[in-house]
């Protein structure tokens, strides 16, 4: 590996020692052992449930896509074709939602990276969808394909991240019509983890299905039995489903691939300013998407997506990692469990830079989600600037947060050896434990070793360059990128993948 340049020498600085090996935890599936925190009583959950059903029955949802509108009409919903408004009977909603499974498995190219959603299982996903990318060296810039590939490669190298999140940034230098093909090829080549496809229409989903079949060596029928793709479908809150999103959801459901049904309910802007009202609208929109998927294919796997936060009422700007967003997340977990659905939340911040605000808002968001029993922490690492920017340094700092949380979830060993009676007796009053056999046998693995945090005293830290956490994160992502070794594809599979991408680009260019 190429050495990173040392800082310039000076009267108060000396050449920095080569940093030690990166302290990554090994890849592991996570199960949350804690009972979820509940902020709502059972009666309050039912009150929100009834309000949601009333919204769907009396107000309804505007559906802009013909395919989805026709599906609701065939299923017996009340459809106002002129206003494109769909209203659903409460009993019909409950019956449809009840057909979605409470757990499901998602299959990766590498079977060791398969994931389970639902129950107490916890999956950490990476950031998905920002238009910009940033790092300390080059600043904030429009998303581009070179950064896209680098960022995906780092996601692959971070073992604490279980799943890619649907494109960590938008490659704006690629043609809009075909960029999803270059994105999918990158996922296929750089990752052996599960990845999310784009859901804005049937065609991007179809292309993702074809790519997945190629790299896994399976058929479309196999994918029905072994789902391999996931996508996020958003409503246009309040109470609107656009055409491409509806088509993408239906195509995923038709082929048995899970969808994360996520309203974008920011209290005070796209939903009522009261948290209860925002939750009722979120719940109505999420259930509407679940119902549509079950109309297409009963039993299609779904995730209850929750994104309720609030806006800054002084400026109208979105706010994240707020007390309201944490309470909204905890309540959303209760609602998802009310319907027996896996639940998605997010790691979010409104900070524009990787600073203390970014850290404490993300810690609030992640802690609230995990303690609420989240199954998919989407946008789990890298989100900055309210979701507009994917930050390299934030990716690393969030990985530290996720590693620490994953260690909190591990059980405490309590047995004769770990109780350490003999060590306590040997040391006695007033001694220390540094040299005891008990310590020497365990010191290398006894405690969490941080990825980013620097625990040295001030003098040692200062003499070694006095780096901030953000500066250390900058060094770490560069090391990960330099050392990353993509899992690769067998040459015949790579050849078939490239042929498919080339053919689809030609078809799209010719109007196919």
JOBELDA-V738614 format. One record per residue. N is the residue number from 0. RES is the residue in one small letter. OMEGA is omega in whole degrees, -180 to 180 (* if undefined). Layout:
BEGIN
n: <N N>
res: <RES RES>
omega: <OMEGA OMEGA>
END
This chain:
BEGIN
n: <0 1 2 3 4 5 6 7 8 9 10 11 12 13 14 15 16 17 18 19 20 21 22 23 24 25 26 27 28 29 30 31 32 33 34 35 36 37 38 39 40 41 42 43 44 45 46 47 48 49 50 51 52 53 54 55 56 57 58 59 60 61 62 63 64 65 66 67 68 69 70 71 72 73 74 75 76 77 78 79 80 81 82 83 84 85 86 87 88 89 90 91 92 93 94 95 96 97 98 99 100 101 102 103 104 105 106 107 108 109 110 111 112 113 114 115 116 117 118 119 120 121 122 123 124 125 126 127 128 129 130 131 132 133 134 135 136 137 138 139 140 141 142 143 144 145 146 147 148 149 150 151 152 153 154 155 156 157 158 159 160 161 162 163 164 165 166 167 168 169 170 171 172 173 174 175 176 177 178 179 180 181 182 183 184 185 186 187 188 189 190 191 192 193 194 195 196 197 198 199 200 201 202 203 204 205 206 207 208 209 210 211 212 213 214 215 216 217 218 219 220 221 222 223 224 225 226 227 228 229 230 231 232 233 234 235 236 237 238 239 240 241 242 243 244 245 246 247 248 249 250 251 252 253 254 255 256 257 258 259 260 261 262 263 264 265 266 267 268 269 270 271 272 273 274 275 276 277 278 279 280 281 282 283 284 285 286 287 288 289 290 291 292 293 294 295 296 297 298 299 300 301 302 303 304 305 306 307 308 309 310 311 312 313 314 315 316 317 318 319 320 321 322 323 324 325 326 327 328 329 330 331 332 333 334 335 336 337 338 339 340 341 342 343 344 345 346 347 348 349 350 351 352 353 354 355 356 357 358 359 360 361 362 363 364 365 366 367 368 369 370 371 372 373 374 375 376 377 378 379 380 381 382 383 384 385 386 387 388 389 390 391 392 393 394 395 396 397 398 399 400 401 402 403 404 405 406 407 408 409 410 411 412 413 414 415 416 417 418 419 420 421 422 423 424 425 426 427 428 429 430 431 432 433 434 435 436 437 438 439 440 441 442 443 444 445 446 447 448 449 450 451 452 453 454 455 456 457 458 459 460 461 462 463 464 465 466 467 468 469 470 471 472 473 474 475 476 477 478 479 480 481 482 483 484 485 486 487 488 489 490 491 492 493 494 495 496 497 498 499 500 501 502 503 504 505 506 507 508 509 510 511>
res: <x x x x x x x x x x x x x x x x x x x x x x x x x x x x x x x x x x x x x x x x x x x x x x x x x x x x x x x x x x x x x x x x x x x x x x x x x x x x x x x x x x x x x x x x x x x x x x x x x x x x x x x x x x x x x x x x x x x x x x x x x x x x x x x x x x x x x x x x x x x x x x x x x x x x x x x x x x x x x x x x x x x x x x x x x x x x x x x x x x x x x x x x x x x x x x x x x x x x x x x x x x x x x x x x x x x x x x x x x x x x x x x x x x x x x x x x x x x x x x x x x x x x x x x x x x x x x x x x x x x x x x x x x x x x x x x x x x x x x x x x x x x x x x x x x x x x x x x x x x x x x x x x x x x x x x x x x x x x x x x x x x x x x x x x x x x x x x x x x x x x x x x x x x x x x x x x x x x x x x x x x x x x x x x x x x x x x x x x x x x x x x x x x x x x x x x x x x x x x x x x x x x x x x x x x x x x x x x x x x x x x x x x x x x x x x x x x x x x x x x x x x x x x x x x x x x x x x x x x x x x x x x x x x x x x x x x x x x x x x x x x x x x x x x x x x x x x x x x x x x x x x x x x x x x x x x x>
omega: <176 177 173 -179 175 175 179 179 179 -176 -178 -178 174 -180 -176 174 175 -178 179 178 -177 -175 176 169 179 173 174 172 -175 173 -178 -177 -172 173 -177 173 -179 -180 179 171 178 179 180 176 -180 177 177 178 -179 178 179 178 178 176 -177 -177 -172 -179 178 -178 176 -177 -173 -178 -180 -177 179 180 179 180 178 180 179 -179 176 177 174 -174 173 -174 -178 -180 -178 -178 179 175 -174 175 -178 180 179 178 -177 179 179 -177 -178 -179 179 -177 179 176 174 180 177 -171 -180 173 174 -177 177 -180 176 -176 175 180 180 -177 178 -178 -177 -179 176 177 179 179 179 167 -178 178 -176 176 -178 168 -175 -174 -172 178 -179 -177 178 177 -178 -172 179 177 178 -178 180 -177 178 -179 178 175 177 -177 -179 -174 -179 178 -175 -169 170 -169 176 -179 -175 176 -177 177 -171 179 176 179 -177 -172 -174 -174 180 179 176 177 -179 179 178 178 -176 -175 -171 -172 164 174 173 179 -178 176 178 -174 -176 176 -178 -173 176 177 179 179 178 177 -180 179 -179 177 179 -172 177 -179 -178 179 175 178 176 -180 176 -179 -178 -179 -177 -177 175 173 176 174 -180 164 171 -177 7 162 176 174 -177 -173 -179 179 178 179 179 178 -177 179 177 -179 -179 -178 173 -179 -173 179 174 -175 -169 168 178 -172 174 -176 -179 180 -179 176 -179 -178 178 -178 179 179 178 179 179 178 176 -177 179 -178 178 179 178 179 178 -180 180 179 -178 173 -179 180 176 -178 177 -177 -179 174 177 -179 180 -180 -177 170 -178 175 171 -175 176 -174 -174 -179 176 176 -177 -177 -178 173 179 -180 178 178 176 179 180 179 180 176 177 179 179 179 176 -179 -180 -178 169 -173 176 168 -172 170 -171 173 175 -178 180 180 179 -176 -179 179 179 -177 -174 175 177 178 176 -177 -177 -179 179 180 -177 179 175 177 -177 176 177 173 179 -175 -171 -177 174 -176 177 172 179 178 179 -172 169 -176 176 -178 178 176 -178 179 176 176 175 179 -178 177 -179 178 -180 175 176 -178 -179 -177 174 176 177 177 -175 -178 -176 179 168 -176 -178 178 179 -180 -180 -178 -180 -178 171 -179 175 -171 -175 -173 -178 177 -179 179 -176 178 -170 -166 -176 -176 -173 -173 175 176 -171 175 -174 -174 177 -175 -179 178 -173 -175 -180 178 -177 180 -178 175 176 -179 170 178 180 177 177 178 177 178 -175 -177 177 178 179 -179 -180 -176 -173 177 -179 -177 176 177 173 -177 179 179 178 178 179 178 -180 177 179 -179 178 -180 -179 177 178 179 -180 179 -180 177 -179 *>
END
